[in-house]
Amino acid sequence: PPGRRVQSSKLGPTPPRLLTEEEFQLQGEVETRKALAELRSFCQSPQFSAWSTVSRIQSPKRFADFVGGASHVTPNEVSAHEREFGLESLSIDEELFEEDDDDEEEENISDSSGG
């Protein structure tokens, strides 16, 4: 039947191409900017209930600044994010995964000497 042929061509043997690290980060930035712009424009629209929203958020002034065009993150948050998720931390994570087997052996040695 023709229905089956269509389905099998969709589920072809070639898996989808995975994004590179750069493509992943770029797509994240693009989509985040787009979503923030949508959020900002919705918050400026007449159907947005400003008072009920402001009554539920921790930093009303910061939210108002964001709706007015300010950044959604502070410089402190940016540097904290860089420290935790920047390029340096990525290479550290890779090293941890590469040395996984060695770490287990070292833990066993320290456990036996400690006991």
Order of alpha helices (4+ residues) and beta strands (2+ residues): alpha-alpha-alpha-alpha-alpha-alpha-alpha
